Amino acid sequence: MSDQNDVSKAAKKLGCLGGLKGGHARAAKLTPEERSDIARKAVETRWAKQRTGSEVAKIPQATHEGIVEIGPLRVACCNLEDGRRVLSEREFTKSLGGKRGGSHWQRRKKGDDGAELPVFLSAANLRPYVPTDLVLALTTPILYRPIRGGVANGIDATVIPKICTVFLAARAAKALHRSQEDIAHQAEIMMRALAEVAIVALVDEATGFQADREKEELQRLLKAYIRQGEMRKWECRFPIDYYRELFRLLGWSFDESSSKRPRLLRILTSKLIYKKLPPGVYEDLKKKNPPLNQEGTRRHRHHQFLSDDIGDPHLKDQIIVVVTLMRISRSWPEFKELFSRRFPVSSERQQELGFPEDDQDAD
């Protein structure tokens, strides 16, 4: 009966309200873990709205995700569009050996003492060892939207050493419960690993090795994206629909028989297409294909310098995505919103897709 209920709940989370057979059929194919994940995301989304009083759209989006290795431990992490670096609270709790169940959510809901702290620090015997600045940092979880969807709780990566110190201090004072000894052990492992990483980073920064390593990585990326020999002969890379949809959204009349394109179109192409290639690629293309005059006219097209196996296919994929977003947009503001959601950037680097009067980055 529990599995049947899970299927029914999953069907509703998939938007199959009203008992539609298609939704139940799809939900029935999900594994128990997948159904649990769908239900968890729905719960976290509801809690996000209750705690912030805002819609999910206002919660920062993760732009990059990965797994950080701290010694033998592996924790999901991400970069947020506002520049913060966070670790998944759920994954961090698991890495410490702690659990986060429904009872903890109930304590949050009721406002019991200590419930606003993450579950691994909410025990009363740990409170004397939790500094005030850490309490302030953890009592309000960082809510963010993972790339895969839903809403998750995150922990600022910079407070991880302070969290570990709480357990080490409590252990030194012999204040830990027996059930917390394993967590303290994991915290010690993390602290040692973080100390090793920190000293390596400091040495690399002091010697300049870190900058050289970044240059080497950039050179490897550019070698993969940029043609090493002669540029390819010109071939049409932008379909007519790309220009037709841009003209429609901008409210311009489109003459399919004319090959002339306004300069603003070149500027937008740089913003929509070339600047969304990996960092450094667009800058290298501009060096290889510099402007000939103040109007930004170039002798060649940037795509003629892209590699056949990686650079050119990525360009084609980017064009397809942008054209698709244009087609489903009813106006230029709607397209800008969809584009920003599909290709989020930090607030410091956010560039408005407007009508700049002067831009030398035109294609």
C-alpha positions in Angstrom: 0.0 0.0 0.0 2.9 2.4 0.8 4.4 1.9 -2.7 1.0 2.6 -4.3 0.7 5.8 -2.2 4.2 6.8 -3.3 3.3 6.3 -6.9 0.2 8.4 -6.5 2.2 11.2 -4.8 4.9 11.1 -7.5 2.2 11.3 -10.2 0.9 14.5 -8.6 4.5 16.0 -8.4 4.9 15.3 -12.1 1.9 17.5 -12.8 -0.5 14.6 -13.4 -3.4 15.9 -11.2 -6.8 14.4 -11.4 -5.6 10.8 -11.5 -4.5 10.8 -15.1 -3.4 7.4 -16.3 -0.3 8.8 -18.0 1.0 10.3 -14.8 0.5 7.2 -12.8 2.1 5.1 -15.5 5.2 7.3 -15.5 5.3 7.4 -11.8 5.1 3.6 -11.5 8.3 3.3 -13.6 10.3 5.4 -11.1 12.5 3.7 -8.6 11.7 4.2 -4.9 14.8 6.6 -4.7 13.5 8.7 -7.6 10.0 8.9 -6.0 11.5 9.9 -2.7 13.6 12.6 -4.4 10.6 14.1 -6.1 8.7 14.2 -2.9 11.7 15.7 -1.0 12.0 18.5 -3.6 8.3 19.3 -3.2 8.6 19.5 0.6 11.7 21.7 0.4 10.0 24.0 -2.0 7.1 24.5 0.3 9.4 25.1 3.2 11.3 27.6 1.1 8.2 29.6 0.5 7.1 29.5 4.2 10.5 30.6 5.5 11.2 33.3 2.9 7.6 34.4 2.1 8.6 34.6 -1.5 8.3 32.5 -4.6 11.0 30.1 -5.7 12.0 32.3 -8.6 13.6 34.8 -6.1 15.9 32.1 -4.7 19.4 32.2 -6.2 20.2 29.7 -8.9 23.2 27.4 -8.9 25.4 28.1 -12.0 28.0 25.3 -11.5 27.8 22.1 -9.5 30.3 19.4 -8.5 31.6 17.1 -5.8 34.3 18.5 -3.5 36.7 15.9 -2.0 37.8 16.7 1.5 40.2 13.8 2.3 38.1 10.6 1.9 34.8 12.5 2.1 32.8 13.6 -0.9 30.2 16.4 -0.6 28.0 18.0 -3.3 28.8 21.7 -3.8 27.9 24.5 -6.1 28.5 28.1 -7.1 25.5 30.4 -6.8 24.7 33.2 -9.2 25.3 35.8 -6.4 28.9 34.6 -6.0 28.5 32.4 -2.9 30.0 28.9 -2.7 27.9 26.4 -0.8 27.9 22.8 0.2 24.7 20.8 0.2 23.5 20.7 3.8 22.0 17.3 3.3 25.2 15.9 1.8 27.4 17.5 4.4 25.2 16.0 7.2 25.6 12.6 5.6 29.3 13.0 5.3 29.5 13.7 9.0 27.5 10.5 9.7 24.4 12.4 10.9 20.8 12.1 9.8 18.2 14.5 8.9 14.7 13.2 9.3 11.1 14.4 9.5 11.4 15.0 13.3 14.0 17.7 12.6 11.7 19.5 10.2 8.9 19.3 12.8 11.2 21.0 15.4 11.9 23.7 12.8 8.2 24.1 12.3 7.4 24.3 16.0 10.3 26.6 16.7 11.8 24.3 19.5 15.1 25.5 21.0 18.0 24.7 18.7 15.9 23.5 15.8 17.0 26.4 13.6 20.5 25.1 13.6 21.3 22.2 11.2 20.6 18.9 12.8 24.3 18.0 13.4 24.6 21.0 15.7 21.2 21.2 17.3 22.0 18.9 20.2 22.0 20.8 23.6 25.4 19.5 24.7 27.0 21.2 21.7 25.5 24.7 22.1 28.2 26.0 24.5 30.8 25.3 21.8 29.0 27.0 18.9 30.3 30.6 18.6 27.8 33.4 18.0 29.0 34.1 14.5 28.5 30.5 13.5 25.0 30.5 15.0 24.2 33.6 12.9 25.6 31.9 9.8 23.6 28.7 10.2 20.3 29.6 11.8 19.0 30.8 8.4 19.9 28.2 5.8 21.1 29.3 2.4 18.2 28.4 0.0 19.2 27.8 -3.6 17.9 26.2 -6.8 20.0 23.3 -8.0 20.5 23.0 -11.7 18.4 19.8 -11.7 15.5 21.7 -10.2 13.8 22.0 -6.9 15.0 23.9 -3.9 17.8 22.9 -1.5 19.5 24.0 1.7 23.1 25.0 1.5 26.0 25.8 3.9 28.4 28.5 3.2 31.7 26.8 2.4 33.7 29.2 4.5 32.1 28.1 7.8 33.0 24.4 7.4 36.2 24.6 9.5 34.2 26.4 12.3 31.6 23.5 12.2 34.4 21.0 12.6 36.0 23.0 15.4 32.7 22.7 17.4 33.0 18.9 17.6 36.7 18.9 18.3 36.2 21.4 21.2 33.4 19.4 22.6 35.5 16.2 22.4 38.4 17.9 24.1 36.1 19.0 26.9 34.7 15.4 27.1 31.2 16.8 26.5 30.3 14.5 23.6 27.7 11.8 23.8 28.8 8.4 22.6 26.6 8.7 19.4 28.6 11.9 18.5 32.1 10.3 18.7 31.9 9.2 15.0 30.9 12.6 13.9 33.8 14.2 15.8 36.1 11.7 14.1 34.8 12.7 10.7 35.2 16.4 11.6 38.8 15.8 12.5 39.4 14.1 9.1 37.9 17.1 7.4 40.0 19.6 9.4 43.2 17.8 8.5 42.3 17.6 4.8 41.3 21.3 4.8 44.6 22.2 6.5 46.6 20.3 3.8 44.6 21.9 1.0 45.0 25.4 2.5 48.8 25.2 2.9 49.2 23.8 -0.7 47.0 26.7 -2.0 49.1 29.3 0.0 52.4 27.9 -1.4 51.0 27.9 -4.9 49.8 31.5 -4.5 53.1 32.6 -3.0 55.2 31.1 -5.8 52.9 32.0 -8.7 52.4 28.4 -9.5 48.6 28.8 -9.3 48.6 31.5 -12.0 50.8 29.3 -14.2 48.5 26.3 -13.7 45.5 28.4 -14.7 47.3 29.6 -17.8 48.1 26.0 -18.7 44.4 25.0 -18.3 43.3 27.9 -20.4 45.7 27.0 -23.1 44.5 23.4 -23.2 40.9 24.6 -23.4 41.7 27.1 -26.2 43.7 24.4 -28.1 40.5 22.2 -28.0 38.2 25.0 -29.2 40.3 27.1 -31.6 41.7 25.8 -34.9 45.5 25.4 -34.7 46.1 25.5 -38.5 44.5 27.7 -41.1 40.9 28.9 -40.6 38.2 27.1 -42.4 36.5 28.5 -45.5 33.3 30.4 -44.8 30.2 28.4 -44.5 26.7 29.5 -43.3 26.5 28.8 -39.6 23.5 30.9 -38.6 20.2 29.7 -40.0 17.7 32.1 -41.4 15.4 31.5 -38.5 18.0 33.0 -36.2 17.7 36.3 -37.9 14.0 36.0 -38.6 13.2 35.4 -34.9 15.6 38.2 -33.7 13.9 40.7 -36.1 10.5 39.6 -34.9 11.3 40.0 -31.2 13.0 43.4 -31.8 10.0 44.6 -33.8 11.9 45.1 -37.1 10.7 44.2 -40.6 12.7 41.3 -42.0 13.8 41.2 -45.6 14.9 37.6 -46.3 16.4 38.6 -49.6 18.9 41.1 -48.1 22.2 40.0 -46.6 22.8 43.3 -44.8 22.5 43.2 -41.0 22.5 46.1 -38.6 25.5 46.5 -36.3 23.3 45.9 -33.3 22.7 42.4 -34.6 26.4 41.7 -34.5 26.6 43.0 -30.9 23.7 40.8 -29.8 25.2 37.7 -31.6 28.3 38.2 -29.5 26.3 38.4 -26.3 23.9 35.5 -27.1 26.3 33.1 -28.8 30.0 33.7 -28.6 30.2 35.0 -25.1 28.5 31.8 -23.9 31.4 29.6 -25.1 33.8 28.7 -22.3 35.7 31.5 -20.7 38.7 32.7 -22.7 37.4 31.4 -26.1 35.6 34.6 -27.1 38.6 36.7 -26.1 41.0 34.5 -28.2 38.7 34.7 -31.2 38.8 38.5 -31.0 42.6 38.5 -31.0 42.7 36.2 -34.0 40.0 38.2 -35.8 40.4 41.8 -34.8 38.1 44.6 -36.0 39.3 46.6 -39.1 37.6 49.9 -38.1 35.7 51.7 -35.4 32.4 50.2 -36.6 33.7 46.8 -35.6 33.8 45.3 -39.0 36.0 42.2 -39.2 37.6 40.5 -42.1 36.4 37.0 -41.2 33.7 35.4 -39.1 34.6 34.2 -35.6 33.2 30.7 -36.3 35.9 30.2 -39.1 38.5 29.9 -36.3 36.6 27.3 -34.2 37.9 23.7 -34.2 36.0 21.0 -36.1 35.5 18.5 -33.3 34.7 20.7 -30.3 34.4 24.4 -31.0 32.1 24.3 -34.0 29.7 21.7 -32.6 29.4 23.8 -29.4 28.6 26.8 -31.5 25.9 24.9 -33.3 24.4 23.7 -30.1 24.3 27.2 -28.7 22.6 28.6 -31.8 19.9 25.8 -31.6 19.2 26.6 -27.9 18.9 30.4 -28.6 16.7 29.9 -31.6 14.4 27.6 -29.5 14.1 30.3 -26.8 13.3 32.9 -29.4 10.6 30.8 -30.9 8.8 30.3 -27.6 9.1 34.0 -26.6 6.3 36.4 -27.4 8.4 39.6 -26.8 12.0 40.7 -26.3 11.7 41.1 -22.5 10.3 37.6 -22.3 13.2 36.2 -24.3 15.7 38.1 -22.1 14.1 36.5 -19.0 14.3 33.0 -20.5 17.8 33.5 -21.7 19.0 34.7 -18.3 17.4 31.7 -16.6 19.0 29.3 -19.1 22.4 31.0 -18.9 22.6 32.5 -15.5 25.6 34.6 -14.4 26.7 36.2 -11.2 25.2 39.6 -10.4 28.6 41.3 -10.8 28.8 40.0 -14.4 25.2 40.3 -15.3 24.9 42.0 -18.7 21.6 43.4 -19.8 20.6 42.4 -23.3 19.6 45.9 -24.2 20.6 48.4 -26.9 24.1 49.6 -26.1 25.2 52.7 -28.1 28.8 51.7 -28.3 30.2 48.1 -28.1 33.5 47.1 -29.7 32.8 43.4 -29.0 30.6 43.1 -32.0 31.1 40.0 -34.1 
